[in-house]
């Protein structure tokens, strides 16, 4: 990426030479050009929120910024990109959305996230550190910035306006108003599950902002919960756990199960742990933020339950699902099983047959299918 401070080499994580998706977009470039052209003072505490693959903090590393991200993969990409650029360790502070916010923010740069709820939570958490002199600039692609996005900035921080669009990207300018009476932060949000879902019927679920379908149970998970395998699995992984309702259902139905909750979202794993604890499950559980099943010993798992995402930010891709499936095969013991829920049109049964040599339909309806694959040998 060419920036006003020179060219920087950027990759996503995990790095894959076959991946044609860039680690930056026009909104990152637009923001960096604006900062240089308008000579925006990047002094004091510079905080960058939602920097997807580290493009912004890598370019601005000379100003010792702080990055706040919900993505483990994004944070690992940032580490790699900073190292590639020769940035000294510690020059950029890497925080997650679950870490305490900085006590003072002098420059706040926001890469608008896909989730409006996550933006709301982040702005509310940072608002006490923002002062009248704080420079606040958001950036995003035109299709990502809506009236509701601008209203959030205005309601939480102060008067807001937008720039003209360039290369389908737009900037958001916000003037902080310390006298503004901010709303209370509604996150994390909790609700009781409906009946007819087995062991978790009527049970509480806790959702931090940004978790998929945070205010209700999505229909795919609802279908999956009705068709989970019976007790006796042993070591179970809720892979891409989200709010952890699937793994919690397994643990409630079988207190002898050992459940590992894994997600690349810090918000998701915090939600899963909160959901598990809210249900007082007596069994053993582990909660891990990471890159799928990387770090899980080969042949150490009896059952993997997976509802893979088919979007990476705005891009539709099956790369994440494929990596989850291959990781599951490696981690499963011989005879271990991978259970997957997905939209029928995604054709996961073909991928599972290619990888495992088998795929069985456990249940289906007009929209979803639950598939089972067994690791042979």
Beta strands, then each sheet from edge to edge (+ up, - down):
strand 1: 2-3
strand 2: 6-7
strand 3: 46-49
strand 4: 66-69
strand 5: 93-96
strand 6: 105-111
strand 7: 130-141
strand 8: 160-162
strand 9: 169-175
strand 10: 189-192
strand 11: 204-207
strand 12: 235-239
strand 13: 258-263
strand 14: 284-289
strand 15: 301-306
strand 16: 311-312
strand 17: 315-316
strand 18: 332-343
strand 19: 360-364
strand 20: 368-374
sheet 1: 1+ 2-
sheet 2: 5+ 4+ 3+ 6+ 7+ 9- 8+
sheet 3: 10+ 11-
sheet 4: 14+ 13+ 12+ 15+ 18+ 20- 19+
sheet 5: 16+ 17-
end
